[in-house]
Amino acid sequence: MGYNNLALHTDKYQINMMYVHWKKGSHNNVRVFDLFFRKLPFGNGYAVFAGLERMVNYINSLRFSEEDIEYLGKQEENYEKEFLDELRRFRFTGNIRAVREGALVFPNEPIIQVEARNFENKLVETAMLNFMYQTLVATKAARAKSVAPHLTFMEFGTRRAHEADAAVWGARATYIAGFDATSNMRAGKLFGIPTRGTHSHAWVQEYDNELEAFMDFVDVFPNNAILLVDTYDTLRSGVPNAIKAAKYLTDKGCRLAGIRIDSGDLAYLSKRARKMLDNAGLDYVKIVASNDLDEYKVANLLVQGAKIDIYALGTRVIVCADTPSLGGVYKLVAKQKGHEYIPSLKISGNPEKVTTPGFKKLYRIINSTTGSAEGDYIANYDEDVQGLDRIKLFDPVHTWIYKHVDNFKAVELLEPVFINGEQVYELPALAQIRRHYTEQLSLFWPEYLRLLNPEIYPVALSEKVWKTKQNLIDKYVKE
């Protein structure tokens, strides 16, 4: 059925635009598109970029199958045979630059640039935006982990994810952002993420009594069993029976790994359970908590003094329940003419939707004295930012708000991924991406990273880019 072929993972209007370009002879014109988002999710101070590996795999395998061609030939638009033949020969031949996965990114700055023929830049738009879902999940996971970085977090969202691919790539996104394990076995196999699991309530219900269910389970898994203790009564049945199972393991020279509480007052139950376990000489047994947890619930449990060692987060992270869409956009910013790039601007009745024109570079300005990020800086592709002695970071809207940075290092964030259709970027191992994320966090003041009411991180335009934008706005308004 071709379910793994993603050439048609696009919107119909993309195919229609490709057809019109082909009919009018403009399909080979090269254009530059920026992929970015306008607003940070969850009220957060930053987003964590994830999804590049998925995008690279997509571009490398982008082909129209005969089934695709046959399907398109039956559309009411009556695409000409020669157009369908052109699709048969389709290959991505353009250039793509992107920020590294695990980097902290901010609104209105290009995370990905696509410089390609109209025939190519139109087709890839929908899929590229769709894969940005991983950035949303990574950001949600980062928020949760930031509440208790010293504790263990597990991703348990597969059964509530929107679909199999969302579950797998979502699990990967949480791992980038600091989660320690996943319950998803496919994600474990594909990406090398540690896998963890317990058992279900149905396992306990299968037996005539809870203790028998526990004993059979620990008999098979004597060193890594986590027992779910809230099927009947957590404190009067579940924990006492788990203690008996743990004592049985102790006699065999083994140790019970933990217990899991999945309902009720988690703070109260965890404190009581911890006391019961400690009194039984089982201070090494970990307490796992689940049940629709997110960063707010975890923070609240910590305030209440909950005795929870491991948090298992599922639904609210994998579907990003409070902000289910990143709102990414993909906009034309420049047209190639000879060896030049002519800036292109989108005007809107909504000021926040006015784009930043031009083929641009993105820099992170690092204070050489403190080692901290002072702001991000968007410059034209032909500007020599590295050679500046002083840089001015000003708010592109409220231009009187600015600061000068004298002693700095400008780190270019957009790296070549594809050149002339060939992959030139070596995809890093997931452990490297995770490490890069941790290193990124260390660059930012805590005020930018806090969970509530974070300080706004500066994203500035160079004078040249800002003037180009203002001139184009004036031009289009007059016209």
C-alpha positions in Angstrom: 0.0 0.0 0.0 3.0 2.4 0.1 2.4 3.6 3.7 6.1 4.2 4.2 6.4 6.3 1.0 6.1 10.0 1.9 6.0 11.7 -1.4 2.3 12.3 -1.0 2.7 13.4 2.6 1.7 16.8 1.4 -1.3 19.0 0.8 -3.1 19.0 -2.5 -2.4 22.7 -3.0 1.3 22.0 -3.1 0.9 19.6 -6.0 -1.4 22.1 -7.7 1.2 24.9 -7.4 3.9 22.5 -8.7 1.7 21.9 -11.7 1.1 25.6 -12.4 4.9 26.3 -12.0 5.5 23.5 -14.5 2.9 24.7 -17.0 4.2 28.3 -16.8 7.9 27.3 -17.0 8.8 28.6 -13.5 9.4 25.3 -11.9 13.2 25.6 -12.0 13.3 29.1 -10.5 15.2 28.9 -7.2 13.6 30.4 -4.1 14.6 30.5 -0.4 12.1 29.6 2.3 12.5 30.0 6.1 10.9 27.5 8.5 10.2 29.1 11.9 7.5 29.6 14.6 6.0 32.8 15.8 5.1 32.0 19.4 6.7 29.8 22.1 4.6 26.9 23.3 3.4 26.4 26.9 4.4 30.0 27.9 8.0 28.7 27.9 11.1 30.9 27.5 12.6 28.7 24.8 11.9 25.7 22.5 14.1 22.6 22.0 14.7 21.9 18.3 14.0 18.2 17.4 13.1 16.4 14.2 16.0 17.0 11.9 16.9 13.3 11.6 13.3 12.6 10.5 13.6 15.5 7.9 16.9 14.2 6.5 15.4 10.7 6.1 12.4 12.2 4.3 14.5 14.2 1.9 16.8 11.3 1.1 13.8 9.0 0.3 11.7 11.5 -1.5 10.5 9.7 -4.7 7.1 9.3 -6.4 6.2 5.6 -6.8 4.1 4.3 -9.6 1.2 4.0 -7.2 1.6 7.7 -6.4 1.6 8.6 -10.1 -1.4 6.4 -10.8 -3.3 8.1 -8.0 -2.4 11.6 -9.2 -3.5 10.6 -12.7 -7.0 10.1 -11.4 -7.4 13.5 -9.8 -10.0 15.9 -11.1 -7.3 18.4 -12.1 -6.4 16.1 -15.0 -2.7 16.6 -14.7 -0.9 16.2 -18.0 1.1 13.0 -18.7 4.3 15.0 -19.1 3.8 16.5 -15.7 3.4 13.1 -14.2 6.5 12.0 -16.0 8.3 14.9 -14.4 7.2 13.7 -11.0 8.6 10.2 -11.9 12.0 11.8 -12.3 11.7 13.9 -9.2 14.7 14.2 -6.9 15.5 16.9 -4.4 18.5 18.9 -5.8 18.5 21.9 -3.5 20.3 23.2 -0.4 19.0 22.9 3.2 20.6 24.5 6.2 19.4 23.8 9.7 20.0 24.4 13.4 21.5 21.3 15.2 19.0 19.1 17.0 19.0 19.8 20.7 19.6 23.5 20.3 17.5 26.0 22.1 15.5 28.1 19.5 13.3 31.1 19.7 10.4 32.8 17.8 10.8 34.4 14.4 14.3 33.0 13.7 15.0 30.6 10.8 15.4 27.1 12.2 15.6 25.5 8.8 16.3 27.2 5.4 15.3 25.5 2.1 17.0 26.9 -1.0 15.6 25.0 -3.9 13.6 25.0 -7.2 10.0 25.8 -7.0 9.2 22.3 -8.0 11.0 21.1 -4.8 10.4 23.8 -2.2 6.6 23.5 -2.6 6.5 19.8 -2.2 8.5 19.6 1.1 6.6 22.3 3.0 3.9 20.2 4.6 6.1 17.4 5.7 8.8 19.7 7.1 6.2 21.5 9.2 4.6 18.2 10.3 8.0 16.9 11.6 8.3 20.0 13.8 5.9 18.2 16.1 9.0 16.7 17.7 10.1 20.2 18.8 6.9 20.6 20.6 7.3 17.3 22.5 10.9 18.0 23.3 10.0 21.4 24.7 7.2 19.9 26.9 9.6 17.2 28.1 12.3 19.8 28.9 9.8 21.7 31.1 8.9 18.6 33.0 12.5 17.6 33.5 13.5 21.1 34.6 11.3 20.8 37.6 13.3 17.9 39.1 16.5 17.4 37.1 17.9 15.2 39.8 15.1 12.6 39.5 14.4 10.0 36.9 11.7 10.6 34.2 10.2 7.9 32.0 8.1 8.5 28.8 5.0 6.4 29.0 2.8 7.9 26.3 2.7 5.4 23.4 -0.9 4.3 23.9 -2.1 7.9 24.0 0.0 9.2 21.1 -1.8 10.2 18.0 -0.3 7.4 15.9 2.6 4.9 15.8 5.2 7.3 14.2 4.1 10.1 16.7 4.8 7.7 19.6 8.2 6.6 18.3 9.5 10.1 17.3 7.9 11.6 20.3 9.7 9.2 22.6 13.0 10.2 20.9 12.2 13.9 21.5 11.6 13.4 25.2 15.0 11.6 25.4 16.8 14.6 23.7 15.3 16.8 26.4 16.5 14.8 29.3 14.1 12.0 29.9 15.9 8.8 31.0 13.8 6.0 29.4 10.8 5.1 27.4 8.2 2.3 27.5 8.2 2.2 23.7 10.1 -0.8 22.5 10.3 0.3 18.9 11.8 3.6 20.0 14.3 1.6 22.1 15.3 -0.5 19.1 15.5 2.3 16.6 17.3 4.9 18.7 19.0 3.0 21.5 16.8 4.7 24.2 16.8 2.7 27.5 13.4 1.0 28.0 11.5 0.5 31.2 8.2 -1.0 32.1 6.1 -2.3 35.0 2.9 -4.3 34.6 -0.8 -3.5 34.2 -3.8 -3.7 36.6 -5.0 -6.6 34.4 -2.0 -8.6 35.5 -3.1 -8.4 39.1 -6.8 -9.0 38.2 -5.8 -12.2 36.4 -5.1 -13.8 39.8 -7.3 -14.7 42.7 -5.2 -12.6 45.0 -2.7 -9.8 44.6 0.2 -11.4 46.4 0.2 -14.4 44.1 0.3 -12.0 41.1 3.3 -10.2 42.6 5.1 -13.4 43.5 4.8 -14.8 40.0 6.1 -11.5 38.5 9.1 -11.2 40.7 9.9 -14.8 40.3 10.5 -14.2 36.6 12.1 -10.7 37.0 13.9 -11.0 40.4 16.2 -8.0 39.9 14.2 -5.4 37.9 10.5 -5.8 38.8 8.4 -2.8 39.5 5.0 -3.8 41.1 1.8 -1.8 40.5 0.3 -1.5 43.9 -3.0 0.4 43.5 -5.2 -2.2 41.8 -7.3 -2.6 45.0 -6.0 -0.6 48.0 -2.5 0.9 47.8 -1.7 1.1 51.6 -3.7 -1.8 53.0 -3.1 -4.3 50.2 -0.7 -3.2 47.5 2.3 -2.0 49.5 2.1 -4.8 52.2 2.0 -7.4 49.4 4.9 -5.7 47.6 6.9 -5.8 50.8 6.2 -9.6 51.1 7.4 -10.1 47.5 10.5 -8.0 48.3 11.3 -10.1 51.4 11.0 -13.2 49.2 13.5 -11.7 46.8 15.8 -10.7 49.6 16.0 -14.3 50.8 17.1 -15.3 47.2 19.8 -12.6 47.2 17.8 -10.3 44.9 16.2 -6.9 45.2 12.8 -5.5 44.2 13.4 -2.5 41.9 10.3 -0.5 42.8 6.6 0.0 43.2 4.3 2.1 41.1 1.3 4.2 42.2 -1.1 5.1 39.4 -4.0 6.7 41.2 -5.2 8.5 44.3 -3.4 11.2 46.3 0.1 10.6 45.0 1.8 12.9 47.5 0.1 11.3 50.6 0.4 7.7 49.3 4.0 8.1 48.3 5.0 9.4 51.8 3.1 6.6 53.5 4.5 4.0 51.2 8.0 5.3 51.7 7.7 5.0 55.5 6.3 1.4 55.2 9.1 0.4 52.9 11.8 1.9 55.0 10.4 0.4 58.2 10.6 -3.0 56.4 14.3 -2.4 55.6 13.5 -1.7 52.0 14.9 1.8 51.6 16.4 0.9 48.3 13.0 0.2 46.7 12.1 3.1 44.4 8.6 4.7 44.2 7.3 5.3 40.7 4.3 7.6 40.1 2.1 7.9 37.0 -1.4 9.1 36.2 -1.6 12.1 33.7 1.4 13.8 35.1 3.0 17.0 33.6 5.4 19.7 34.8 2.7 21.4 36.9 1.7 18.3 38.8 5.3 17.2 39.3 6.1 20.7 40.7 3.1 20.5 43.0 4.0 17.0 44.2 7.5 18.3 45.1 6.1 21.2 47.1 4.0 18.7 49.0 7.1 16.7 49.9 6.1 13.6 47.9 8.5 10.7 48.2 8.6 9.8 44.5 11.9 8.7 42.9 10.7 8.2 39.3 8.1 10.0 37.4 6.3 8.3 34.5 4.8 10.9 32.1 2.5 9.8 29.3 -0.5 11.5 27.8 0.1 15.1 28.6 3.6 15.1 27.3 3.2 12.9 24.1 0.1 14.9 22.9 1.3 18.2 24.4 -2.1 18.6 25.9 -2.0 22.3 26.9 -0.5 23.5 23.6 -1.1 20.7 20.9 0.4 22.7 18.0 3.7 24.6 17.6 2.3 26.9 14.9 5.3 26.5 12.6 5.3 28.5 9.4 7.3 28.2 6.1 7.6 31.4 4.2 9.2 32.6 1.0 12.0 35.1 1.9 14.2 35.5 -1.2 14.3 34.9 -4.9 17.5 34.0 -6.7 18.3 36.2 -9.6 21.7 35.3 -11.1 24.1 35.3 -8.2 21.9 37.6 -6.1 19.1 37.0 -3.7 16.2 39.4 -4.0 14.4 39.8 -0.6 10.7 38.9 -0.5 8.3 40.1 2.1 4.9 38.9 3.2 2.6 41.7 4.4 -0.3 41.0 6.8 -3.0 42.8 8.6 -1.6 41.1 11.7 1.7 42.7 12.5 3.2 39.5 14.0 2.6 37.8 10.6 4.9 40.2 8.7 7.9 38.1 7.7 11.6 39.0 7.8 12.8 39.2 4.2 16.1 38.0 2.7 18.5 35.1 2.6 19.9 35.2 6.1 22.3 33.8 8.6 21.5 33.1 12.2 24.1 33.7 15.0 24.1 33.1 18.7 26.1 35.9 20.4 28.1 34.6 23.3 29.7 36.9 25.8 33.4 36.0 25.8 33.8 37.1 29.5 30.8 35.3 31.1 30.3 32.5 28.5 26.6 33.3 28.4 24.3 33.9 25.5 23.4 37.6 25.1 21.0 37.1 22.2 20.4 35.7 18.8 21.3 37.8 15.7 19.8 37.5 12.3 22.0 39.0 9.5 22.0 39.1 5.8 23.9 36.2 4.1 26.7 38.6 2.9 27.3 40.3 6.2 30.6 39.7 8.0 29.4 39.4 11.6 32.5 37.6 12.8 34.6 40.6 11.9 32.6 43.1 14.0 34.2 44.6 17.2 30.8 45.6 18.6 27.3 44.3 18.0 24.0 46.0 18.7 21.1 43.8 19.8 17.8 45.7 19.5 14.2 44.7 19.6 12.9 44.6 16.0 9.5 46.1 17.1 10.5 48.3 20.1 13.7 49.6 18.6 14.6 51.9 21.5 15.2 48.7 23.6 18.8 47.6 22.8 22.1 46.7 24.2 25.7 46.7 22.8 28.0 43.7 23.2 31.7 44.4 22.8 33.5 41.2 23.7 31.7 38.4 22.0 31.8 35.3 19.9 29.3 34.9 17.1 28.4 31.2 16.7 26.6 30.5 13.4 23.6 28.2 14.0 22.5 27.2 10.6 24.7 24.4 9.3 24.6 22.9 5.7 22.6 19.6 5.7 22.1 19.2 1.9 24.1 20.8 -0.8 22.8 20.3 -4.4 20.6 17.5 -3.1 23.4 15.5 -1.5 23.5 15.0 2.3 26.6 16.6 3.7 25.6 16.6 7.4 26.6 13.6 9.4 23.7 12.8 11.7 25.0 12.6 15.2 24.2 9.8 17.6 21.2 10.5 19.9 23.6 10.6 22.9 25.5 13.5 21.2 22.2 15.4 20.5 21.2 14.9 24.2 24.6 16.2 25.3 24.3 19.2 22.9 21.0 20.1 24.5 22.6 20.0 28.0 25.5 22.2 26.8 23.0 24.6 25.3 21.2 25.0 28.6 24.4 26.0 30.3 24.7 29.0 28.0 21.5 30.7 29.2 20.8 32.7 32.4 18.2 30.9 34.6 15.8 33.8 34.1 15.3 32.6 30.4 14.8 29.0 31.5 12.4 29.3 34.4 9.0 27.5 34.2 6.8 30.5 34.9 7.1 34.1 33.5 10.5 33.6 31.8 12.5 36.6 30.7 12.2 37.2 27.0 15.4 36.2 25.2 16.5 38.8 22.6 16.3 37.9 18.9 17.7 40.9 17.0 18.0 41.8 13.4 21.1 43.4 11.9 20.7 47.0 10.8 20.8 45.8 7.2 18.1 43.2 7.6 15.9 45.6 9.6 16.2 48.4 7.0 15.4 46.0 4.2 12.3 45.0 6.0 11.2 48.6 6.6 11.9 49.6 3.0 9.9 46.7 1.6 7.0 47.5 4.0 7.0 51.1 2.9 7.1 50.0 -0.8 4.3 47.5 -0.5 2.1 49.9 1.5 2.5 52.6 -1.1 1.8 50.2 -3.9 
